[in-house]
Amino acid sequence: MDLLALADFNLVARFGGFGKAARATGRPKATLSRRVAELEADLNLRLFERGARTLKLTEEGRALHTRTSALLTEIDETTKAIASMGHNPRGRLRISAPLLFSQTALGHLAAGFVAQYPDVQLEITTEDRPVDMVEEAYDLVIRVNPQPDESLVGRVFLRDRQVVVASPDIQWPTGNGTVPAINRVSAGRTDIWNVNTVNGPVKLSTQPVLSLSSFLMVRDAVRAGAGIACLPLSLAIPDLLAGTLVHWGDVDGQETALWALYPSRRLLSARVSAFLDYLKTTFPNGTPEELAHYIDQRDAPGVMR
C-alpha cells in the first residue's frame, strides 16, 4: 500500500473534503484527489461517497481512517523525533490552551520560547473545549483539571485556588442578609457559597447581580464594586496586595491544577520536550504567587523578562 496515498486519504477524511484539506495543508487539490483515487483502485474499494456538494466516508473508508490515522501520526512523530535527536528543536508545534492562561500569560511566554528556539514554528489556539489531539493534530494541550484519559500523559506545571474577594466598600452581610455577587456564566448560578474563612467554614447568602463569561471581566466588575466574586488567587494577588480588593476566604473545593498533556503513544518530540522544560523553568515551583508575579512583570511598562 502506498503510504503517501494513505496519508492523503486521511487528510481528506480528517478535514471532510478535498478543498478543505488542500486549503489547510497547502497541498494541491488535484494531487489529493488523484492519490485517493489511486488508493481506491489499489484496494478495489470506494472510500468516499461523492455528491455534488458533499463528501462522506463509506463504511470501509471510515474503518480505514479509524485504524490508520493514529498509526500514521505515530510514524510521523517518530521520524521527526529521530531526525531532531542531537539537534535544536525545529518544526511546527501546535498547542491548544485555555482562555484565561492565554490572555494573561501565554503570549509573553510564547514570545520568550520562540526567541530561545527560533527554528520552532509555534502555533497556539485558545479554546476551553475538549479537543481530540490526534484528529486535530495538536502536539500539546494545556487544560485545567482535565478528566482522566488513558490515552494522554502529562504533568502539572501550575497550581492555583479559588478565593472570594470584594471591594473594601462592600460589608460582610449580617444576620440573614445577602450580598451582591458576580458569577461566571460557565459556573452557573449558586445563591449559597461555601467559604472557608479564618474563623472556619461559613455559608454566604448571595444575590447574583452579574453573570460574565471571563475571569478578567469578573475581576474588573468586582474592582468596580458591583459585588463579591470568586477569582483565581493568581489573578487576585495584585489587588489584594494593593488593598483594592479584600480577601473574604477560600472557595470550598478542589484546587485548580494546570496540566500540559500529550498523547501517551507518541514518542515525545524535541519540540514538546523543550516547551515542557520552558514551562518548568518559567514556573519552577508552580505556585499562584509565581504566576501572579509573571503576569505583573509582563504588564509592567518597560519591563522585559
DRENDO-1510 file (C-alpha; in Angstrom, 1 decimal, always signed):
<recs>
REC; n; res; u; v; w
REC; 1; MET; +0.0; +0.0; +0.0 .
REC; 2; ASP; +1.2; +3.5; -0.9 .
REC; 3; LEU; +1.8; +5.3; +2.4 .
REC; 4; LEU; +1.7; +8.7; +0.7 .
REC; 5; ALA; -1.7; +7.9; -0.7 .
REC; 6; LEU; -2.9; +6.6; +2.6 .
REC; 7; ALA; -1.7; +9.8; +4.3 .
REC; 8; ASP; -3.5; +11.9; +1.7 .
REC; 9; PHE; -6.7; +9.9; +2.2 .
REC; 10; ASN; -6.5; +10.5; +6.0 .
REC; 11; LEU; -6.0; +14.3; +5.4 .
REC; 12; VAL; -9.2; +14.4; +3.3 .
REC; 13; ALA; -11.1; +12.3; +5.8 .
REC; 14; ARG; -10.0; +14.5; +8.7 .
REC; 15; PHE; -10.9; +17.8; +7.0 .
REC; 16; GLY; -14.1; +16.5; +5.4 .
REC; 17; GLY; -13.3; +17.4; +1.8 .
REC; 18; PHE; -10.6; +17.7; -0.9 .
REC; 19; GLY; -10.8; +21.5; -0.9 .
REC; 20; LYS; -10.7; +21.9; +2.8 .
REC; 21; ALA; -7.7; +19.6; +3.1 .
REC; 22; ALA; -5.9; +21.4; +0.3 .
REC; 23; ARG; -6.5; +24.8; +2.0 .
REC; 24; ALA; -5.5; +23.6; +5.4 .
REC; 25; THR; -2.3; +21.9; +4.3 .
REC; 26; GLY; -1.2; +23.8; +1.2 .
REC; 27; ARG; -1.4; +20.6; -0.9 .
REC; 28; PRO; -2.8; +20.8; -4.4 .
REC; 29; LYS; -6.4; +19.6; -4.5 .
REC; 30; ALA; -5.8; +17.7; -7.8 .
REC; 31; THR; -2.9; +15.8; -6.1 .
REC; 32; LEU; -5.1; +14.8; -3.2 .
REC; 33; SER; -7.9; +13.7; -5.5 .
REC; 34; ARG; -5.5; +11.6; -7.6 .
REC; 35; ARG; -3.9; +9.9; -4.7 .
REC; 36; VAL; -7.2; +9.0; -3.1 .
REC; 37; ALA; -8.4; +7.6; -6.4 .
REC; 38; GLU; -5.2; +5.5; -6.8 .
REC; 39; LEU; -5.7; +4.2; -3.3 .
REC; 40; GLU; -9.3; +3.2; -4.0 .
REC; 41; ALA; -8.1; +1.5; -7.2 .
REC; 42; ASP; -5.4; -0.4; -5.3 .
REC; 43; LEU; -7.9; -1.6; -2.7 .
REC; 44; ASN; -10.7; -2.1; -5.1 .
REC; 45; LEU; -12.9; -0.2; -2.7 .
REC; 46; ARG; -14.9; +3.0; -2.7 .
REC; 47; LEU; -13.7; +5.0; +0.3 .
REC; 48; PHE; -15.8; +8.1; -0.2 .
REC; 49; GLU; -19.4; +8.7; -1.4 .
REC; 50; ARG; -19.1; +11.8; -3.6 .
REC; 51; GLY; -22.1; +14.0; -4.1 .
REC; 52; ALA; -22.4; +17.3; -5.9 .
REC; 53; ARG; -21.6; +19.3; -2.7 .
REC; 54; THR; -20.9; +16.6; -0.1 .
REC; 55; LEU; -18.2; +14.1; +0.6 .
REC; 56; LYS; -18.9; +11.3; +3.0 .
REC; 57; LEU; -16.8; +8.3; +4.1 .
REC; 58; THR; -18.2; +4.9; +3.2 .
REC; 59; GLU; -18.3; +2.3; +5.9 .
REC; 60; GLU; -15.0; +0.8; +4.6 .
REC; 61; GLY; -13.5; +4.3; +4.4 .
REC; 62; ARG; -14.4; +5.0; +8.0 .
REC; 63; ALA; -12.9; +1.8; +9.2 .
REC; 64; LEU; -9.6; +2.5; +7.3 .
REC; 65; HIS; -9.5; +6.1; +8.7 .
REC; 66; THR; -10.1; +4.9; +12.2 .
REC; 67; ARG; -7.4; +2.2; +12.1 .
REC; 68; THR; -4.7; +4.1; +10.2 .
REC; 69; SER; -4.8; +7.7; +11.2 .
REC; 70; ALA; -3.2; +7.2; +14.6 .
REC; 71; LEU; -0.6; +4.9; +13.2 .
REC; 72; LEU; +0.4; +7.4; +10.6 .
REC; 73; THR; +0.6; +10.1; +13.3 .
REC; 74; GLU; +2.9; +7.9; +15.3 .
REC; 75; ILE; +5.1; +7.2; +12.4 .
REC; 76; ASP; +5.3; +10.9; +11.6 .
REC; 77; GLU; +6.1; +11.8; +15.2 .
REC; 78; THR; +8.7; +9.0; +15.5 .
REC; 79; THR; +10.6; +10.1; +12.3 .
REC; 80; LYS; +10.5; +13.7; +13.4 .
REC; 81; ALA; +11.8; +12.9; +16.9 .
REC; 82; ILE; +14.6; +10.7; +15.5 .
REC; 83; ALA; +15.6; +13.4; +13.0 .
REC; 84; SER; +15.8; +16.0; +15.7 .
REC; 85; MET; +18.0; +14.0; +18.1 .
REC; 86; GLY; +21.2; +15.8; +18.8 .
REC; 87; HIS; +19.9; +19.0; +17.1 .
REC; 88; ASN; +18.0; +22.0; +18.2 .
REC; 89; PRO; +14.2; +21.6; +18.3 .
REC; 90; ARG; +12.7; +22.5; +15.0 .
REC; 91; GLY; +9.4; +22.3; +13.0 .
REC; 92; ARG; +5.8; +23.2; +13.8 .
REC; 93; LEU; +4.5; +22.9; +17.4 .
REC; 94; ARG; +0.7; +23.1; +17.7 .
REC; 95; ILE; -0.7; +23.8; +21.2 .
REC; 96; SER; -4.3; +24.2; +22.5 .
REC; 97; ALA; -4.6; +26.3; +25.7 .
REC; 98; PRO; -7.4; +27.6; +27.9 .
REC; 99; LEU; -8.7; +31.2; +27.6 .
REC; 100; LEU; -7.5; +32.8; +30.9 .
REC; 101; PHE; -4.0; +31.4; +30.8 .
REC; 102; SER; -3.7; +32.5; +27.2 .
REC; 103; GLN; -5.0; +36.0; +27.9 .
REC; 104; THR; -2.8; +36.6; +31.0 .
REC; 105; ALA; +0.5; +34.8; +30.3 .
REC; 106; LEU; +0.8; +32.7; +27.2 .
REC; 107; GLY; +1.5; +35.5; +24.7 .
REC; 108; HIS; +4.6; +36.7; +26.6 .
REC; 109; LEU; +5.6; +33.1; +27.3 .
REC; 110; ALA; +5.3; +32.1; +23.7 .
REC; 111; ALA; +7.5; +35.0; +22.6 .
REC; 112; GLY; +10.2; +34.0; +25.0 .
REC; 113; PHE; +10.0; +30.4; +23.8 .
REC; 114; VAL; +10.5; +31.2; +20.1 .
REC; 115; ALA; +13.3; +33.6; +21.0 .
REC; 116; GLN; +15.1; +30.7; +22.6 .
REC; 117; TYR; +14.1; +28.2; +19.9 .
REC; 118; PRO; +14.0; +30.2; +16.6 .
REC; 119; ASP; +13.6; +27.0; +14.5 .
REC; 120; VAL; +10.3; +26.1; +16.1 .
REC; 121; GLN; +7.1; +27.5; +14.4 .
REC; 122; LEU; +4.8; +27.8; +17.4 .
REC; 123; GLU; +1.0; +27.9; +16.8 .
REC; 124; ILE; -1.3; +28.3; +19.8 .
REC; 125; THR; -5.1; +28.1; +19.6 .
REC; 126; THR; -7.2; +29.4; +22.5 .
REC; 127; GLU; -10.2; +27.3; +23.5 .
REC; 128; ASP; -11.7; +25.8; +26.6 .
REC; 129; ARG; -13.5; +22.9; +24.9 .
REC; 130; PRO; -12.1; +19.4; +24.9 .
REC; 131; VAL; -10.0; +18.6; +21.8 .
REC; 132; ASP; -9.0; +15.4; +20.0 .
REC; 133; MET; -5.3; +15.8; +19.9 .
REC; 134; VAL; -4.7; +13.2; +17.2 .
REC; 135; GLU; -7.6; +14.1; +14.9 .
REC; 136; GLU; -7.0; +17.9; +15.3 .
REC; 137; ALA; -3.2; +17.5; +15.0 .
REC; 138; TYR; -2.2; +19.1; +18.3 .
REC; 139; ASP; +1.2; +18.3; +19.8 .
REC; 140; LEU; +0.3; +19.5; +23.3 .
REC; 141; VAL; -2.8; +20.7; +25.1 .
REC; 142; ILE; -2.9; +22.8; +28.3 .
REC; 143; ARG; -6.0; +22.2; +30.4 .
REC; 144; VAL; -7.4; +23.0; +33.9 .
REC; 145; ASN; -8.3; +19.9; +36.0 .
REC; 146; PRO; -8.7; +17.6; +32.9 .
REC; 147; GLN; -10.7; +14.4; +33.2 .
REC; 148; PRO; -8.7; +11.2; +33.4 .
REC; 149; ASP; -7.8; +9.9; +29.9 .
REC; 150; GLU; -5.7; +6.8; +29.4 .
REC; 151; SER; -4.6; +8.0; +26.0 .
REC; 152; LEU; -2.9; +11.1; +27.5 .
REC; 153; VAL; +0.0; +11.7; +29.8 .
REC; 154; GLY; +1.4; +14.9; +31.1 .
REC; 155; ARG; +2.4; +16.9; +34.1 .
REC; 156; VAL; +1.0; +19.7; +36.4 .
REC; 157; PHE; +3.1; +22.9; +35.9 .
REC; 158; LEU; +0.9; +25.4; +37.9 .
REC; 159; ARG; -1.5; +25.1; +40.9 .
REC; 160; ASP; -4.0; +27.7; +41.9 .
REC; 161; ARG; -7.0; +28.1; +44.1 .
REC; 162; GLN; -10.3; +30.0; +44.1 .
REC; 163; VAL; -10.8; +32.8; +46.5 .
REC; 164; VAL; -13.7; +35.1; +47.4 .
REC; 165; VAL; -12.9; +38.7; +47.1 .
REC; 166; ALA; -14.7; +42.0; +47.3 .
REC; 167; SER; -14.2; +45.8; +47.2 .
REC; 168; PRO; -13.3; +47.3; +50.6 .
REC; 169; ASP; -16.6; +49.2; +50.3 .
REC; 170; ILE; -18.7; +46.0; +50.5 .
REC; 171; GLN; -19.5; +44.8; +54.0 .
REC; 172; TRP; -20.0; +41.2; +55.2 .
REC; 173; PRO; -23.7; +40.5; +55.5 .
REC; 174; THR; -25.2; +40.3; +59.0 .
REC; 175; GLY; -28.0; +38.0; +60.1 .
REC; 176; ASN; -30.0; +36.6; +57.2 .
REC; 177; GLY; -28.8; +39.3; +54.9 .
REC; 178; THR; -27.4; +38.7; +51.4 .
REC; 179; VAL; -24.5; +40.2; +49.5 .
REC; 180; PRO; -24.4; +41.1; +45.7 .
REC; 181; ALA; -22.5; +38.5; +43.7 .
REC; 182; ILE; -20.8; +38.3; +40.3 .
REC; 183; ASN; -20.9; +34.9; +38.7 .
REC; 184; ARG; -19.2; +33.3; +35.8 .
REC; 185; VAL; -21.6; +32.1; +33.1 .
REC; 186; SER; -20.0; +28.7; +32.8 .
REC; 187; ALA; -20.1; +28.2; +36.6 .
REC; 188; GLY; -23.9; +28.6; +36.7 .
REC; 189; ARG; -25.9; +30.3; +39.4 .
REC; 190; THR; -25.3; +29.4; +43.0 .
REC; 191; ASP; -27.0; +31.5; +45.7 .
REC; 192; ILE; -25.2; +29.9; +48.7 .
REC; 193; TRP; -21.4; +30.0; +48.6 .
REC; 194; ASN; -19.4; +27.7; +50.9 .
REC; 195; VAL; -16.4; +29.7; +52.0 .
REC; 196; ASN; -13.5; +28.8; +54.3 .
REC; 197; THR; -12.6; +31.8; +56.4 .
REC; 198; VAL; -10.0; +32.4; +59.1 .
REC; 199; ASN; -12.8; +31.7; +61.6 .
REC; 200; GLY; -13.9; +28.5; +59.9 .
REC; 201; PRO; -16.3; +27.4; +57.2 .
REC; 202; VAL; -19.4; +29.6; +56.6 .
REC; 203; LYS; -22.3; +29.8; +54.1 .
REC; 204; LEU; -22.7; +33.1; +52.3 .
REC; 205; SER; -26.1; +34.0; +51.0 .
REC; 206; THR; -25.7; +35.9; +47.7 .
REC; 207; GLN; -27.9; +37.8; +45.3 .
REC; 208; PRO; -26.5; +37.4; +41.8 .
REC; 209; VAL; -26.3; +40.8; +40.0 .
REC; 210; LEU; -24.0; +40.0; +37.1 .
REC; 211; SER; -23.1; +36.9; +35.0 .
REC; 212; LEU; -20.0; +37.3; +33.0 .
REC; 213; SER; -18.1; +35.0; +30.6 .
REC; 214; SER; -14.5; +35.5; +31.6 .
REC; 215; PHE; -12.5; +35.9; +34.8 .
REC; 216; LEU; -11.0; +39.1; +33.6 .
REC; 217; MET; -14.5; +40.6; +33.2 .
REC; 218; VAL; -15.4; +39.3; +36.7 .
REC; 219; ARG; -12.2; +40.9; +38.1 .
REC; 220; ASP; -13.0; +44.3; +36.6 .
REC; 221; ALA; -16.5; +44.2; +37.8 .
REC; 222; VAL; -15.5; +43.3; +41.4 .
REC; 223; ARG; -12.9; +46.1; +41.3 .
REC; 224; ALA; -15.7; +48.5; +40.4 .
REC; 225; GLY; -17.7; +47.4; +43.5 .
REC; 226; ALA; -20.5; +45.5; +41.8 .
REC; 227; GLY; -20.4; +42.6; +44.2 .
REC; 228; ILE; -18.3; +39.8; +45.6 .
REC; 229; ALA; -16.7; +37.3; +43.3 .
REC; 230; CYS; -14.7; +34.1; +43.1 .
REC; 231; LEU; -11.3; +34.6; +41.4 .
REC; 232; PRO; -8.2; +32.5; +40.9 .
REC; 233; LEU; -5.7; +33.6; +43.6 .
REC; 234; SER; -3.1; +34.4; +41.0 .
REC; 235; LEU; -5.4; +36.9; +39.3 .
REC; 236; ALA; -6.4; +38.5; +42.6 .
REC; 237; ILE; -3.0; +38.8; +44.3 .
REC; 238; PRO; -2.0; +42.2; +42.8 .
REC; 239; ASP; -5.3; +43.8; +44.0 .
REC; 240; LEU; -5.1; +42.1; +47.4 .
REC; 241; LEU; -1.6; +43.5; +47.9 .
REC; 242; ALA; -2.6; +46.9; +46.7 .
REC; 243; GLY; -5.7; +46.9; +49.0 .
REC; 244; THR; -8.1; +47.5; +46.1 .
REC; 245; LEU; -9.7; +44.1; +46.9 .
REC; 246; VAL; -10.2; +42.3; +50.2 .
REC; 247; HIS; -9.9; +38.5; +50.8 .
REC; 248; TRP; -13.1; +37.1; +52.4 .
REC; 249; GLY; -12.0; +33.5; +52.3 .
REC; 250; ASP; -11.2; +30.5; +50.1 .
REC; 251; VAL; -13.8; +28.6; +48.0 .
REC; 252; ASP; -14.5; +25.2; +49.4 .
REC; 253; GLY; -13.4; +22.5; +46.9 .
REC; 254; GLN; -10.5; +21.1; +45.0 .
REC; 255; GLU; -7.5; +23.2; +43.9 .
REC; 256; THR; -7.0; +24.3; +40.3 .
REC; 257; ALA; -4.3; +22.4; +38.5 .
REC; 258; LEU; -3.0; +23.4; +35.1 .
REC; 259; TRP; -1.8; +20.4; +33.1 .
REC; 260; ALA; +0.4; +20.1; +30.0 .
REC; 261; LEU; -0.8; +16.9; +28.2 .
REC; 262; TYR; +0.3; +14.9; +25.1 .
REC; 263; PRO; -0.7; +11.5; +23.6 .
REC; 264; SER; +0.8; +8.6; +25.6 .
REC; 265; ARG; +1.6; +6.6; +22.4 .
REC; 266; ARG; +3.7; +9.3; +20.8 .
REC; 267; LEU; +7.4; +9.4; +21.1 .
REC; 268; LEU; +8.0; +12.7; +22.8 .
REC; 269; SER; +9.4; +15.1; +20.2 .
REC; 270; ALA; +12.3; +17.6; +20.9 .
REC; 271; ARG; +9.8; +20.4; +20.4 .
REC; 272; VAL; +7.4; +19.2; +23.0 .
REC; 273; SER; +10.2; +18.4; +25.5 .
REC; 274; ALA; +11.6; +21.9; +25.0 .
REC; 275; PHE; +8.3; +23.6; +25.7 .
REC; 276; LEU; +7.7; +21.4; +28.8 .
REC; 277; ASP; +11.1; +22.4; +30.1 .
REC; 278; TYR; +10.4; +26.0; +29.3 .
REC; 279; LEU; +7.2; +25.9; +31.4 .
REC; 280; LYS; +9.2; +24.3; +34.3 .
REC; 281; THR; +11.9; +27.0; +34.0 .
REC; 282; THR; +9.3; +29.8; +33.9 .
REC; 283; PHE; +7.3; +28.4; +36.9 .
REC; 284; PRO; +9.8; +26.3; +38.9 .
REC; 285; ASN; +7.5; +26.0; +41.9 .
REC; 286; GLY; +4.2; +26.2; +40.1 .
REC; 287; THR; +2.5; +28.4; +42.7 .
REC; 288; PRO; -0.2; +31.1; +42.3 .
REC; 289; GLU; +2.3; +33.7; +43.5 .
REC; 290; GLU; +4.7; +32.8; +40.7 .
REC; 291; LEU; +2.0; +33.1; +38.1 .
REC; 292; ALA; +0.9; +36.5; +39.6 .
REC; 293; HIS; +4.4; +37.8; +39.6 .
REC; 294; TYR; +4.9; +36.7; +36.0 .
REC; 295; ILE; +1.7; +38.4; +34.9 .
REC; 296; ASP; +2.7; +41.5; +36.9 .
REC; 297; GLN; +6.2; +41.6; +35.3 .
REC; 298; ARG; +4.7; +41.2; +31.9 .
REC; 299; ASP; +2.2; +44.1; +32.4 .
REC; 300; ALA; +4.8; +46.5; +33.9 .
REC; 301; PRO; +5.6; +49.3; +31.4 .
REC; 302; GLY; +9.2; +49.0; +30.1 .
REC; 303; VAL; +9.9; +45.7; +31.9 .
REC; 304; MET; +11.4; +42.9; +30.0 .
REC; 305; ARG; +11.6; +39.4; +31.5 .
</recs>
